[in-house]
Amino acid sequence: MAKEKTATAQTIGRQELSRRIAKQAKLSQKQASEVLEATLDAIREALQNGDEVRLVGFGSFKVRTSAERKGVNPRDGKEIVVPAKERVRFSPGKELSEAVEKK
């Protein structure tokens, strides 16, 4: 489903995404919305359990721990320690990367 690139990118939210899913999968918008929410819940739950979510052709989601690091408080310029924390990382798959690659 390649589309022509527009000069300005638009943000697609949950409602628009569920509308597009409904149209492509020939579902009602309510059903598509429920499918989208169930998918997002399943991804969220897997990440909370420390699992990696790999969608072949799309990409993978995983939780990584960032190291503690030094930073600077922008208000007063003093050094601060930014604590380590867990972050969600997304790595695009080959097909997704190729689909959005500018040629």
C-alpha positions as CSV (number, residue, x, y, z in Angstrom):
1,M,0.0,0.0,0.0
2,A,2.5,2.6,-1.1
3,K,1.2,6.1,-1.0
4,E,2.6,9.3,-2.5
5,K,4.6,11.3,0.0
6,T,3.1,14.6,1.0
7,A,5.0,17.8,1.9
8,T,3.8,17.7,5.4
9,A,3.4,14.6,7.6
10,Q,0.3,14.1,9.6
11,T,-0.1,12.4,13.0
12,I,-2.3,9.3,13.0
13,G,-4.1,8.7,16.3
14,R,-5.9,5.7,17.6
15,Q,-9.3,6.7,16.1
16,E,-7.8,7.2,12.6
17,L,-5.8,4.0,12.9
18,S,-8.9,2.0,14.0
19,R,-10.8,3.5,11.1
20,R,-8.1,2.4,8.6
21,I,-8.0,-1.1,10.2
22,A,-11.8,-1.3,9.9
23,K,-11.7,-0.3,6.2
24,Q,-8.9,-2.7,5.3
25,A,-10.1,-5.7,7.3
26,K,-13.8,-5.1,6.5
27,L,-14.8,-4.8,10.2
28,S,-16.9,-2.3,12.0
29,Q,-15.0,0.6,13.5
30,K,-16.0,-0.6,17.0
31,Q,-14.6,-4.1,16.2
32,A,-11.4,-2.6,14.8
33,S,-11.0,-0.3,17.8
34,E,-11.4,-3.4,20.1
35,V,-8.8,-5.3,18.1
36,L,-6.4,-2.4,18.2
37,E,-6.8,-1.9,22.0
38,A,-6.4,-5.7,22.6
39,T,-3.2,-5.6,20.5
40,L,-1.8,-2.7,22.4
41,D,-2.7,-4.2,25.7
42,A,-1.0,-7.5,24.8
43,I,2.2,-5.6,23.8
44,R,2.1,-3.6,27.0
45,E,1.6,-6.7,29.1
46,A,4.4,-8.6,27.4
47,L,6.8,-5.7,27.9
48,Q,5.8,-5.3,31.6
49,N,6.7,-9.0,32.0
50,G,10.1,-8.4,30.5
51,D,9.3,-10.2,27.2
52,E,10.4,-9.0,23.8
53,V,7.6,-8.5,21.2
54,R,8.8,-9.3,17.7
55,L,6.5,-8.6,14.7
56,V,8.4,-10.0,11.7
57,G,8.5,-7.5,8.9
58,F,7.4,-4.6,11.2
59,G,9.9,-4.5,14.1
60,S,10.5,-5.5,17.7
61,F,9.8,-3.9,21.1
62,K,12.0,-4.6,24.1
63,V,12.7,-3.2,27.5
64,R,16.3,-2.0,28.1
65,T,17.8,-0.5,31.2
66,S,19.6,2.8,30.6
67,A,22.7,3.3,32.7
68,E,23.0,6.0,35.4
69,R,24.6,9.1,33.9
70,K,25.7,12.6,34.7
71,G,23.7,15.5,33.5
72,V,23.3,19.2,34.0
73,N,20.4,21.0,35.6
74,P,19.3,23.6,32.9
75,R,18.0,26.0,35.6
76,D,21.2,26.4,37.6
77,G,23.9,24.7,35.5
78,K,24.8,22.3,38.4
79,E,25.8,18.7,37.7
80,I,23.2,16.1,38.6
81,V,23.0,12.3,38.5
82,V,20.3,11.0,36.2
83,P,19.3,7.6,37.6
84,A,19.2,4.4,35.6
85,K,15.7,3.4,34.4
86,E,13.9,1.0,32.1
87,R,13.0,2.2,28.7
88,V,11.0,0.7,25.9
89,R,13.0,0.5,22.6
90,F,11.6,-0.1,19.2
91,S,13.8,-1.5,16.4
92,P,12.2,-1.4,13.0
93,G,12.3,-4.5,10.8
94,K,13.8,-4.7,7.4
95,E,10.5,-4.4,5.5
96,L,9.4,-1.4,7.5
97,S,12.8,0.3,7.1
98,E,12.7,-0.3,3.3
99,A,9.1,0.9,3.1
100,V,9.9,4.3,4.6
101,E,13.3,4.7,3.0
102,K,13.6,7.8,0.8
103,K,14.6,6.9,-2.7
